[in-house]
Amino acid sequence: CASVLCLPQYTPLRHGFTSPMGDLQRVLSQGEYAPLTSAPMFESKFVQINRKGEPIYVHNRPNCVTMGICSASPSSLTPSVMLLAHEVPESLPESAPNFGKLSEESAHREQLALTRFFPLKFVKLSVHSQEKHHLKLKLVNGRSYYLELCAPPDQQHNLFQQWLQLISLLRSPENTEVNVLYENFSTSQEKAHSPDNLLENVSL
């Protein structure tokens, strides 16, 4: 795509092919978050970690996050927003029976819900460790978060390469609307008492 900034694994129909719809895109397609209903999306599942690569727990379990990159405008093919989603308890309809095994199973059902929306110009996306498939998000308020890619072992490498491709695309001169930084922090030293370290255990 020479004239537009296309997402990895997703190219609009007029450019030749499409990709399967992910969980986050499926949530958006339900229409609750217009104009994101039919937005081209590149998404993956991650687990939140600290700078050392240790998982961050919320309610005694790892904090799993689905991150998607898309355009907020149906008329634009240039990614402009980052979406984050978490699994939340599924709400039952009022007419649902409240007894027996059905209620017990329903209490443990979860559904994906959009929880954060960031314009890309307020986010720095970088590579924390290419070897370990770690990304770093730094927000405009100075807070940093670390994410480890979650995917089947036979897909992790190729999928992370697509995230590297996306970061590279977002850094291209054609895309001046976003602020995305490519750095491999696994080969650099960070200050031991930086604000990032003080806030790294805050859940995303």
N, C-alpha and C positions, 0 to 999 in steps of 0.2 A: 504494500500500500504506500505508494510514493507520495500521494497527495493528501492523505489523511493519516491520523495516528490511530492505528487499529490495535485492538487488544489481542494478546496471545490467545490462541484456541478459539477466537471469535472473530469472524469477518462478516460484515453484513452481506445479505444475499446477493446484492449487485456486484460484490467482489468475489463471489465464487463458492463459498461454503459456510456452514454454520457449525456450532458445537452444541453438545447436549446441554439442556437447561440444568443449572445447579440448584441446590436447595434454597439459597438466598434469592436467586432470580425467580424461582417458583413462588416464593412468598410475595415478592414485589408484583408478580404478574396477577395477583388477586385483586389489584386495583386500589388498595388502601393508601399507597404511597405515590400517587400521581405527582409529577410526570415520569416516575421511574418504572411505570408499569411494563414497558417494553424496551427498557434501556439495555443495550449490549453490556454484558457483564463478564468480568474475569474474577473468579472467586476461588478461595481455598479455605480449608479448615486449618486452624492453628491452635496450639496450646500456649498460654502465656507463661513466660519464664522470667527469671531475673537475669542480670548481666552475666552471672556465672553459669547460666544454663539450667538452673534448678527450677522445677515447676512451682508456680504460685497457686495456692489452694484457696478456693472459695467454698464455704460450707463443706469443708473436709474432702473436697475433690478438686482435681485440676481445673483451672479456668479455661474452658474451651471457647474459642472465638472463631466465627466465620467472617473473613474479610473479603470484601468485594470492591472492585474499582470499576466505575462506570461514568457515563456522562449524565449530568442533571438536566440536559436539554435534549428533547427528542430530535431536534434539528441538527444536533452536533454529534460528530463521531469522535471528538476529542474527549478523553476521560477528564473529568473535572471534580469528582467527589470520591471519597472513601466511605464505605459503609461497613459497620461492624454489627454482628448479630450474635445472640446467645440463645441457648436452649432454655426455655422457661416452662413451668408447669402448664399443661394444657387445660384450658378452662372448659368445664363441662356445661352443656346446655341445661337449662333449668328443668327440662322434661326428662333428663337422664335419670334412670333408677338409682337409688341411693342405698343399695344393699349388696351383700355377698361379695363374691370374687370380682364382679364387674367393677364395684366401687374401689376395691383395693388395687386392681390393675390400672384403673383410670387415674388414681392418685399419683402413679409413677410415670404417667405419660408426659412427654415433653414435646414442645413444638418450637421451631426457630422463630425468633422475633427480632426485628431491627431495633437496636439499642443506641447506636451512635451514628452520626452523620457529620463528616468533616469535609469542607472544601479542600481540595488538594493543595491549594496555595497556603493553607495553614498547617500543613503536615510535611515533615521531612521523612522520607522513606529510604532506608539504607540497609545494606547487608551487614549484619553483626558478625556472622560466621558462615562463610559459604560451605565449608566442610560439614558443619552440623545443621545446615539449612535453617539458620536463624536470621530473622529480620529485626530491624529496630525502627520504631515509630517515635518521632519527636514532635510534640505539639508546639504550637506557637506560645503557649504559656510556660514552656521549658521542660515540661514533664516528658520523660522517655519511657517507652514500653518495649518489651522484647517478646518476640513470638517465634515459636518453633513449628515448622510446617508439619502437618499431620496428613499422611497419605500412606497407602500400601507400600511396603519396601521396594517393590519392583517399579513403582511410579514416582517415588520421591525425587530422584535425581532429575528426571525429565521435567517434572512439574516445577521444581525450584529453578531450573534453567529458564522456564517461561517467566517466572517472576523476575529473574535477572534481565530478561529481554524486555519486560514491561518497564522496569526501572530505567533501562537504557533508552527506551522509546520516550518516556516522560522527560528525560533530560535533553532530548533533541532540540536544536535551535528553533524548530517549527512550533514547539509547544512552550510558549512563554508564560502561560497562565498558571503553571504549577511550580512548586518548589520541592523537587525530589532530589535527594543526594545519594550517590552510590559510594559507599565506603566499606571496606572490609575490615571491621573492627577487630577481627581475630588476630591481625598482624600489627595492631597498634596498642599503645598503652593509654588508659584513661586514668584520670586523677582519682585517687582512692576516696576522697571526700567530696566529690562533685555533687551538685544538687540532684543529678540523675540517680546516683547511688542511694541517696536518702529517700527517694520516692519510688525506687524500682519495684518494691513489693506492693505497691498500690494496684488494685485490680483494675483492669481495663473495662 
